[in-house]
Amino acid sequence: MNLSFFDQFMSPHLMGIPLILISMLFPALLFPTPGNRWITNRLTTLQSWFLHLITKQLLTPLNKNGHKWALILTSLMTLLLTINLLGLLPYTFTPTTQLSMNMALAFPLWLATLLTGLRNQPSASLGHLLPEGTPTPLIPALIMIETTSLLIRPLALGVRLTANLTAGHLLIQLISTATTALLTIMPTISFLTTIILLLLTILEVAVAMIQAYVFVLLLSLYLQENI
């Protein structure tokens, strides 16, 4: 059976049961379980340092009220980072290439930040829809534009993460296919494409980390506007 380049983004099934939930929960098994002591080995020390670094970077632009979201933002960052990186391994499935999953993460969290602002400071939250000093004839148009930009924020979060990871996976598959096809015909060109493939893989590792950070950072900035 001929397979297309997009078949790698299909959710795997076993006896008709989708395995995407298992692929989402599997990264949690890679982290060491806490014991009676705070630090038990070097892996736990590295994990604690990394979580501290993530939390510090995400909470820096937030005020004291936003620190209540520390557990949610740090857990989301860890989940996205591990899923993105594990998805670069051969014969693995990347759940974050599915727009449905990314929207399921982006929309409820964006809505929670919006409702938090409407509950705590409704005047300031609604004031973002109309910049100060706007001429009277432009008020209706600006309100519509700002409302539209506010409503497409979760869509932009989900599409950005999906598009970047999907493009990277497709590029890796295209170049690896070309490398295999040229191996017997033009070995020199195949060697050059192999070097390009290695460089692209390193780039995709960086993209996987950056996109996870950008996703959570934008959520924290949306939160800052509403607290």
Summary of the structure (lengths in Angstrom):
residues: 227
radius of gyration: 21.8
end to end distance: 54.6
largest distance: 70.5
contacts: 613
relative contact order: 0.14
helix: 76%
strand: 2%
